[in-house]
Each structure stands twice: as structure tokens, then as C-alpha cells.
Amino acid sequence: MHPSRPLHGLSIALAAAALMAITMGSRSSFGLFVAPLNAATGLGLVTISFAVALNQLLWGVAQPFVGLIADRHGSARVIAVGGLGLATGSALLPFVGSAAELVLALALLAFAGAAAGSNGLLLGEVSRRVSAERRGLAVGIVSAGGSAGQLLLGPTSQGMITAAGWQQAMLGLAALALLALPLALMFRESAGRPALSAQESASMPVRDALTSPAFWLVTGGFFVCGFHVSFLISHMPGVIADCGLPASLAGWWIAVVGLCNVIGSLLAGAAIRRGSMRRVLMVLYGLRALGVATFLALPKTEWVMLGFAAWMGLTYMATLPPTVGLVGKLFGLRHMATLVGVVMLVHQIGAFLGVWLGGIVLTVTGSYDWMWHADIALALLAVAIHLPLIERPATQQSAPSSAPATPAAAAAAVLRPAGAG
């Protein structure tokens, strides 16, 4: 970003944060609709869990394609079309009566949501339009926007469901999605982009980045993130009910997660400006494992539930700024929307498994115990797979200066050799 236009960079970040609030807030509150949807349709928890899990997966599948389309035709058009699709899909959902109709409605929501407010699209645009010294904070603001949406829409959706029924609450979310149309104007090409630095212009080609072991280590960590967050958002209302606690607690649980998410996202955005993104991610995943283990050991009271929400909220979307930052730092910004789209696709594969397996495990065993243990194991695995990473651009880590680096050498150079500290 040109130094005379810092407020423009802030306005872009705030517009992206608002879009994230709409899309992520709506997605995060969907778990509140599972029980009333099941009661209204009689489709069963396994069927609904599969449909919701498929929605998570398709949302990820759509993101690389959304990034490519935005690169060719402009992000403003993609966001506007996505907002219309999101409103349409939400408005259709109260009228589904079969498993096929539910799957189709949620598939539309997945593709539209990816276009209106996907991480790859929004964070790619913000990273390109904001100067390097402000980029970490800007990404943190966008991530916090998704958390703020969760904070606001969790109790709001629960209140609307209680007061007017789940159908009216869903129509309210459909109306909210239309706000994406004016927000899309902020992303017009006429708003301008800063010139990329020489280092950022030397981005690794997409094909070479996708063959880099480092790319798949970063992506593997985010797979774990998807498994965690989607299981919690979709199934915590059921966990709360199984513990004999009031149904209204579920809305507040989501709100507390959202509030702490805002704090965690901003702290993570600030932390990556001063320290190692790899270490930030290792700490966050370690804290998740500790949080789940502590939750399992404590009695399930309302205060324990809210404390668990606060703990997990601090780490919830805080993984997004350092993950996106690592992709940009290792592989450059030119193809960031596409590469982050691939990262999000794998994240959503994890989300698919977290939601679907949660329903299967509960149906087969009568409890979520196996899911909690899988959460802990995966979090520890995420800590381990970040150990080999080196945080220098691959274009600076290649072969000796006497010979130009090949793409394969650059891709391999972002891993620590065996025994390195």
C-alpha cells in the first residue's frame, strides 16, 4: 500500500472483516439449527451431520476456484454474486423436506459462502493491498471479524429461534447476507493495489509451491484446525444438552468463543509481526490439546463450559494469521488467493471429518469420548509437523549463489535438515 493511503488499507481490512463476520458468523451458528431442523424434518442426526459435513467440504473445494475466478474477473464481482447466492440458499433452507433437498441447499450455501467471504479470497486481497509492515495486523483484523460475527450471531440466532422459530431465524440470516453487496464495492479494481516488493514479486509458481513439502506441512496443521473447530461448533450444542445443561447455554457458548476469538486473532496478528509464525502455531495447537484434556477432567457445569469456550476461543481462529502469513512468506503473494484456497480446501476436509465423525461416534457409542481423544492426538500432531519448517522465503534458501535455484531446490529449502534446532 502507498504510504499516503494507510486509511485505505484499514478500510479494506474492515470491509473484509465485515464479510467474514457475515459468512463465518452464519456458519458458526448453524449448529443451533441442527436439533430444530431434525425435529421438523425427521431426517435423523447422522443424515443431517453428513449434509453439514458435506457443506464444510464443498466450502473448501470451492475456494481455490473462487481465488482463480477473482484473479481473472475481480474480487468485487465474485463477492457480490456470492452474497446473492448466500441469501438465496439461506432463504430456501426452511423449506427443505428431504435429505436430497437439504444437501442441495447446503451445497449452494457452501459455494456462495466461499465466494462472498472465503479466507483465501479475502486474506489474499488484504495481503496484496496492505503494506508489509501492517499486514500482520490487517490479517488479524480480518480473522477477528469472523470471530465478531460468531460473537454476535450466536446468541442472536439462539434468541430468534426461541422467540420466532428456526425458520424465521434462518430467513433473518438470509437478509443479513445481502449486506455483502455494498461491501463488495470496496474490492473494486479501481480502488487500487500497491506494487509488490521485489521479494513478493518473486513468488513461487503455483505448481512448484504445491510440490513443496513445506506447503503440505503448513496445510496439514490447518487440517487439524478444521477438524477441531467444525466438530466443536456443530456438536457442542449437543454436548451441552447431553450434560443436562440449559439449551440457552449453547448460544452463549458460541458467543464466548467468538469474543475470545477476537482477542486471540488480534494477539496472533500482533505476535507474528514480532516473532516466529511457526512457534506461534505450535503454541496454539499445544494449548488446544491442553484445553480439551482439562475439559475432560473437570465436572461439566455451566462455568466449566464457558471457561472451555474462552480457552478454545483464544486459539480458535488465531491459527489463521500465522498460517496465512507462512504461506505468503514462504511462497510469495502473487498467487496467494489460490494457495490459501488450497489450504482452506484441506482445512474443510478436516471440517468434514470432524462434523461427520462426531455424528457417527455419538450414534454408535452414545458419547463423544472418542472424538475428544482424537482432538488431543491431532493437536499434538499439529505441533510436531511444524517443527521442520524454516521461515525464510524459498527464493532466498536455494542452492549456492554460483548456480541458480531450481523450483524443486527452492521448495525443499523451506524445511529444516534433520537435527536442526
N, C-alpha and C positions, 0 to 999 in steps of 0.2 A: 504494500500500500504506500502511496506517496506520502511523505511526512506531513504535508499540509492538509491531509484528509484523515486524521485519526478518528473523527466522529463518524465518518462514513463507514470505517471498519467496524466501529461499535454498533452502528445501526444494522449492518449486515449480520453481525453476530446475534443481535437481539431479535431480528426477524427470523433467523434460523432457529433460535431458542423457542420462539413462539410456535413455529411449525412443529418442532419436536414436542412441545407441551401438548399440542392438539393430538398428534399421532400416538406418541408414547403414553400420554395420559389415558387415551381411549383404550389402547391395548392393555395397559396395566390394570384397568378397572374391569376388564372383561370377565375375570374370574368371579365377580359378583353376580354375573348374569347366568352362570352355569347352572346353579340349582333351580332358579325360576324357569329357565329355558327347559330344563329336564322335566320339571313338573308340568309345564304347559304342553310339551310335545310327547313326553313319554319315550324319548329316544334312548335313554339309558346313559350312564356315566361313561362307559367305555366308548360308545359311539360319539358322544359329544367331545370327549377327550381327544379322540382321533381327529375329529374335524378341526378342533382348535389347534392341535399339534400340526396338522397339515397346513393350516393358516400360517403358523410360525415358519414352517419350512418354505412355503411359497413366497412369503415376505422376503426371505433370504435369497431365494432363487431369482427374484425379480431385480435385486439390487445391482448386480453387475450390468444387466441390460439397461436399467434406468440410467446408470452412470454413462454408458456408451451413448444412449439417445440424447442425454443432456449435453454431452460434449459436442455432438453434431448439430443439435437444434436449439440449444439454450435451455438452461435450467428453469427459467421462468415459465415456459410453456409446459414443461413436464410437471412442475409443481401445481399449476392451475388445473390441468387435466386430472391429476391425482386427487386434488381436493374435491372435484366434482364426483369422481368415482367413489371416493370415501364416503361422501354424503349419500350417494345412491345406495351403496352396499349396506350402510347402517340403517337406512330407511326401509330396506327390503327385509332385513333380518327378523323383525317382529312377525312377519307373515309366513315364515318357513313352517312346513308341516311334515317334512320327511328328511331322512338323512341326506339324500341327494341335494335337496334344496339348501340344506344347511351348509354342505360342503361348497356348493356353488357360491352362496352368499359370502362365506368366509374367504373363498379364493379371490373374489372380487375385492374384498377388503384388503387382502394381502397385497395384491398388485397395486391397488390405488394408494394404500398407505406407504408403500415403498416409493412411489412417485411423489407423493405430497410431502413426505418428511423422513426419508431414509437417512441413516447415518452416513453412508458413503457419499450420497449426493450433497447433503448439507455441509458435512465436515470438509469434503473436497473443495466446495465453493468457498467456504470461510477460510480455509488454509491458503487458498490462492489469492484471496482478496485482502488478507490481513498481513501486515509486516511480520517478519520473523520474530522480532522481539516481543510482539504482542500475541503471537499465535497460540502459545500455550494457554494464556488466559482466555482468549476467544473461544478455543475449543472447550475449555472448562465451562464457559457461559452457555454454549450450545448444549452440552451434556446436562448442565443444571436445568435447562429449560425442560428437558424430558422429565426430570425429577419434579419440577414445579407442577407440571401437568398431572403427574401422579398424585402429588400432594393435594391439588385442588379437586381433581375429578374422582378420586377415591371416595371421600365422604359425600361429595355432591351426588355421585351416581347412586350410592347407597341410600341417601336421603330421598332421591327421586323414585327409586324402586319401592321404598317403603311407603311413600306418600301417594304415588300415582301408578305404580306398577312398572314392571321391567320394560314393557313395550314403549310406554311414554318416555322412559329414561333413555332408551336406545334412540328414539326419534330426536331427543334433545342432543345426543351426541352427533346425529346426522346434521342438525342445524349448525352445530359448532364447527364441523368440518368445512363449512363454506367460508370460514374466515381465511382458509388457505388462499383464496382467490386474490384478495388485496395484498396479502403478504408476498405472493409470488412476484408482484411488481418490483420489489426490492432487488430481485435477482436478474433483472433485465441486463442484457449485454451493454446497453448504453450507460449503465452505472459504472462501468469500467473495472478493469482488473490491474493490479500492479504488475510491473515487469518482474519476471522471476530472476533470481540471482543466478550467477554463473553456475554455482553448485546445484541449485534446484533445477536449472535447465538441463543439467547432465543427468537426467533421470534415467534409470534403467528401463529398457523396453519391457512391456508387459510380459511378453513370453519368457524373457530371461528372469524377471522377478518371480514368475510362477514356478520356475525350476529351482529357485534358491531354497536350500534347507532352512535358512533363517526365516523366510517368509512363512513357511509352514509351521515353524515353532511358535511364532507370534500368533498365527491363526489358530493353532491348537489350543493355546491358552484361552483364546476368546471362545472357542467351542465350549470349554468348561464354563465360562461365564454364561453362555446361552442356556446351558443345561440348568445351572443354578437359578437364574432369575426367572425363567419361564415356569419351572416347577413351583417356585415359591408364589409367584403371582397367581397362577392358575389353581393351585391346590391349598394355599394357606386358608382361604375361607372354609374349606372342608376340614382342615386340621383343627381350626378353631371350633367348628361345630362338633367334631368328634370329641373334643375335650370338654364338652358341655358348657362352653362359654357363650355369651350373647352373640347373636348374628351381627349386631351393630358393630361389634369389635372388629370385624373384618374390614369395614370401611376405614376405621381409624388406624388399623394396622397398615393398610396401604398408604394412608396419609403420612404416618410417621416415617415409613420407608422413604416416601417422596421428600419429606422435609430434610431428613438426614442425607438423602441423595444429593440435594442441592449443596449442602455443606461439603460432602465428600467430593463431589465433582469439581467444585471451585478449589478445594485444597489440593486435589490431584493436579489440576491445571497449573496451580502455582508451584507445586513440587517439581514438576517436570521442567520448569524453567531453571531450576537451581541444582537439580540432581539427576541421577540415573533413572531413566524411564523403566529400564529392566528391573532395577531394585524396587521401584515403586510398585510394579506389578507383582513381584514376589511377595512383598509385604501385604498387599491387598488380598491375594489368594490365601496366604497364611492366616490372615485374620478371619477370612470366611470359614476355613476349616475349624479354627478355634471357636468361632461363634456357634456353629452347628453342634459341635461336641458339647459345649457348655449348655446349650438349649436342651439337648437330650438328657443331660444330667439333672436339670432343675425341674421342680414341680410346675405344672402348666397352669399358672394363674394369669390373670389379665395383665399384671405388671410384668411378669416374665415375658409374655407375648409381646408387649410393647417394647420392652428392653431388647428383645431379639430383633424386632423391626428396626430399632435405632441402630443396633450393631451392624446388621446386614445392610441397612440403608447407607451407612457411611462408605461401604465398599462396593455397593451395587453397580451404579454407573460410573463410579470413579475409575474403573478399569478402562473406560473408553478413551479419555485423553491420552494416557501413555501408550495405549495400543495403537491409536491413530498416529500419534507422534512417532512411534517407532517405524511404522510403515513409511511415513513421509521422510524420516531421517535416513533410513536405510536405502530407500528406493527412489526418492525424489518426489516432487509434487505434480509433475506434468500429467501422470496417469493415476493420480491418487484416487479419483472417484471410482475408477474401475477396480483398482486393487483393494480399496476399502470395501467395495461392493462384494468382492470375493471373500474377504474376511468376514463380512456380515452373513454371507451365504453359509459359511461353515458355522458361524455363531447360531444361525437359525436351525441348522441340522441338530446342534446340541439342544436348542429350544424344543424342537420337535420331539426328541427323545425324552427330555425332561417332562414335558406335558403328557405324552402318550404313556410312557412307562409309569408315571405317577398313577394314572387311572388303572393300569393293569395291575400294578403291585397292590394297590388298595383292594381291588376286586378279588384278587387271588389270595392274598394273605390277611386281609382285614385291617391292615395298618400300613403306615408309610415308613416303617423302620428301615427296610432295605434301601429306600430312596435316600434317607438321611445318611446312611453309611456310604452310599455311592457319592453323595455330595462331598463328604470329608475326603474320601480317597481321590476324587478328581481334583479337588482344590490343592491337595499336596502334590499331585502330578503336575498341575499348572505351575507350582513353584519350581519344580525340578526342571521343566523343559525350557524355562527362561535362563537357566544357568549358563548355557554355552554361548549366548548372544554377545556380540561386540557392538557397541553403539557408535560406530563411525560409518559414514556413507560408504557403500560398497565401491563407489567410484574412487575413493581415497585409500582403499585397502587392497588394491590389486597387486599384481606382480611387480618385480623390481622396475625402477624407472627406465632402465635400458630397454625394456620390452613393454609395449602397450598391453594393457589388461584386456583379456578376453572377457565376454559376458559371463562365461562359466567361472572364471577365476574371481571376478568381482562378486558373483553370487555366493561363492564358497567363503569369501573372505570375511563375511559378517558373522562367522562362528568362531568361538574360542577353540584353540587347539587343546588336545587332551592335557589335563593337568594345569591349565591356566587358571589364574585366580579371578 
